[in-house]
Structures are given as C-alpha cells and as structure tokens.
Amino acid sequence: MRKALPFPLPVPIGSNQTEPFDFRLGPDGKVWTYLGGALVRIDPRDTSVEPVGRIALGGRIAFSGSDIYLAGSERLRRVAGVVPIPSR
C-alpha cells in the first residue's frame, strides 16, 4: 500500500538514523512517528494520519500508560495523556 503523506519525512530515505527521529508501534496499535515537525500517529488499518502536536525536536519515543516520553534533547520530555489506553 502507498499513501501520500500530509507532511514530509524528517529524515532522508536510506538515512543512518543519526537524526532525532523514531518510528514506533504504540500500545494503541498505531504507528507513532514525526512528519514535518509534528508528532503523528498512523492507523495501519486505513493509513489515516492523525497529528498529535508540534514537536520542535524529535527523538526516540517511549510509552508509559497514556503518556509518551521523548529523547533527543538535553532533557527527557513528557507529553501527558496523548496515548489512548485500549479497553480490555
């Protein structure tokens, strides 16, 4: 499947991953990444792209409950309450 993205990728294809970037499957079943200076989540079922918010500098993404933590700067950054917790 191919889909045009609403924002450009923040790293070139074939990059050696030295850029502050990540591409991670979240506990909500969506792929979390950065596009055009925004943190986004991509639904693999229909490839819809949902912007979560503007991020000045990307970095590795870690999930904890409904929060995410972002590396890539001098400080560990927390974005609270953005990960929907799947109901069981």
C-alpha positions in Angstrom: 0.0 0.0 0.0 1.2 3.5 -0.7 -0.1 6.8 0.5 0.9 10.4 0.0 1.8 11.9 3.4 0.4 15.3 4.6 3.9 16.3 5.7 7.5 15.4 4.5 9.5 12.8 6.3 12.1 14.4 8.7 14.9 12.1 7.5 16.0 11.1 4.0 15.3 7.6 2.8 18.4 5.5 3.5 19.4 7.6 6.4 21.8 6.1 9.0 19.4 7.3 11.8 21.6 9.9 13.3 18.7 12.4 13.1 16.3 12.8 16.1 13.6 10.5 14.7 11.6 7.4 15.6 9.0 5.1 14.1 7.4 3.1 16.9 4.3 0.9 17.3 2.3 2.2 20.3 0.1 0.3 22.8 -2.9 1.8 20.9 -2.0 -0.2 17.8 -0.9 2.9 15.9 2.5 3.8 14.5 3.9 6.9 16.2 6.5 9.0 14.3 7.4 12.5 13.2 6.3 14.2 10.0 7.1 17.8 9.1 7.8 18.9 12.7 4.7 17.2 14.1 4.3 14.1 16.2 1.7 11.9 14.4 0.1 8.6 14.8 -0.7 6.4 11.8 -3.5 3.9 11.8 -2.2 0.8 9.9 -5.8 -0.3 9.2 -6.7 2.6 6.9 -3.3 4.6 6.8 -5.0 7.7 8.3 -2.5 10.1 9.7 -3.5 12.0 12.9 -1.3 14.9 14.1 -0.9 14.8 17.8 1.0 18.1 18.2 4.0 20.2 17.1 7.4 19.0 18.3 10.4 21.3 17.9 12.8 18.4 18.0 12.0 14.7 17.6 13.7 11.8 19.3 13.2 8.2 20.4 9.7 7.6 21.7 8.8 5.6 24.9 5.3 4.8 26.1 4.2 4.7 29.7 0.4 4.4 30.3 -1.2 7.3 28.5 2.0 9.4 28.4 4.9 9.4 26.0 8.5 10.3 26.7 10.7 11.8 24.1 14.5 11.6 23.9 16.6 13.7 21.5 17.4 16.7 23.6 19.3 17.6 26.8 16.1 16.9 28.8 13.7 13.9 28.8 10.4 15.4 27.6 7.0 14.1 28.7 3.8 14.6 26.7 0.9 13.6 29.1 -2.3 12.0 28.2 -2.0 11.5 24.5 -2.0 7.7 24.2 -5.5 6.2 24.2 -5.5 3.2 26.6 -7.2 0.3 24.9 -10.1 -1.1 26.8 -9.8 -4.7 27.9 
